[in-house]
């Protein structure tokens, strides 16, 4: 049976990952250099954390966050307003067959990281981790 070339499988393909990283670096360079002539956009220092591409590479979702974390929704609105120019500049910089449609989302990775750190520092969780480590040490002694 033939494999569906657009199946989600176990995650993104090597091609999607490679294209996503290429777009991330190029987009980051464009924003850092200030190639887009929008005064609202020039107020932000933008971190492009990740870019995920659709299986057909026609849509790229960029996860961005403003430096300092303030004004995330405004940043997304400004980037969405300038996505046509960003796409044009991206197409000129990259050597891809076509430039994908850009979508912007707020990167919440750092927020989740802070929440995870807070959970691991909780007294109850520390006690459970210590108890689990003791159980594993006892099993190692038996072997």
Buried (B, 14 or more C-beta within 10 A) or exposed (E): EEEEEEEEEEEBBEEBBEBBEBBBBBBBBBBEEEBBEBEBBEEBEBBBBBBBBBBEBEEBBBBBBBEEEEBBEEBBEBBEEBBEBBBEBBBEBBEBEEBBEBBBBBBEEEEEEEEEEEEEEEEEEEEEEEEEEEEEEEEEEEE
